[in-house]
Amino acid sequence: MRRMAVILAMCFTPTLAEAGPLESSLRPVPRPTLSIVSDDVATFLPTVVAPGTRPKLRPAPMVSTPRDVVPAGLVVPRPQPRPRGLAARAQDPEKVTTAAVITPPSKSLTKSKKGSVCGDPSIKGEVLAPISARTKGCGVAEPVRVTSVDGVALSPPAIMDCTTAKALKTWVRKGLQPAFSKRTKVVQIKVAAHYICRTRNNKPGEKISEHGKGRAIDISAIVLADGRVLSVSDDWGKTLRRVYKAACGIFGTTLGPGSDGYHEDHMHFDTARYRKGSYCR
C-alpha cells in the first residue's frame, strides 16, 4: 500500500517543464508611497524616481548689497548743520581756534549753587583738602580750585583761597567786563600761575611769594567772545592798562609790564594787605 501511494504521487506531480518558465512567476509588488492630493484626502500613488537624480545645491546668500541701494526700513541719519565760525576760523585760525569752543554760560547757570565754592554761586570750582608743604610759609588751609568766576572761565583752573577768589570775581565784574562791550565780552582768562611754593620772583633768600600761600594769580591773556585773544606781552595798550588799573584796591598788590622787570608778560594780582594800603606799580 505504501508503495502504491508513492507511485500515485509521482504520477500527479507536474514537472518543471510543465510548470512553465520562472520569468512568468509572480513577483512582490513595491510598497506604494503616501501622496497628499489635498488637505483632507490622502491616496496611495506609486512614486517614480529617475535614476541618477540628485538634489540641486541651495543658492548662496548675498553677503553684501550695493552701496547705492538702501534696504527698506533703514533710517539714514541726516547730516548735521555746519558749525559756526568756519569762515572766521579760515581767516585767522590761530586766534579763533582758542575761543571757538568757549561758550559763555547762561545767567541761570552762573547764579546756580551747583558746583559753586566759597559760598558764592558765581564762583565755580571744587573744594580741596588742606595743602601743606615742607617749606615754612607755604600752604593753604582752605584751598579751592576755581574753574570760572562770574561766567568767565579760567584756563587752566587756578588754586587759591576764597579771599582771592572773591577778589577776582569783584575785578571781573567791576573792572574787566566793563572795559568791553556786550558783544565782545570776556569769556576766558589765561592763567600763567596760581598756587606754587616758591620765593618772590624765584630769588634765593627772598620771602615766600603770595603764590605759595594761595593768595595770588598771574594772568597772561584774556579771550573775547568774538575769538580775539589779547595777551599782555603783545597787546599791552589802552584797554589792558584800563583793566589792570581797575585791580588796584581790589587786590593788595598789582604788578605788570614796567613795574619791576619781572612781570613784562603777565599781570600779577594778590590779596596781601599792607598798613599803607594797596601796592600798585
Secondary structure, 3 states (H helix, E strand, C coil): CHHHHHHHHHHHCCCHHHHCCHHHCCCCCCCCEEEECCCCCEEEECCCCCCCCCCCCCCCCCCCCCCCCCCCCCCCCCCCCCCCCHHHHHHCHHHHHHHHCCCCCCHHHHHCCCCEECCEEEEEEEECCCEECCCCCCEECCCEEEEEECCEEEEEEEEECHHHHHHHHHHHHHHHHHHCCCCCCEEEEEEEECCCCCEHHHCCCCCECHHHHCCEEEEEEEEECCCCEEECCCCCCHHHHHHHHHCECCECEEECCCCCCCCCCCEEEECCCCCCCCEEC
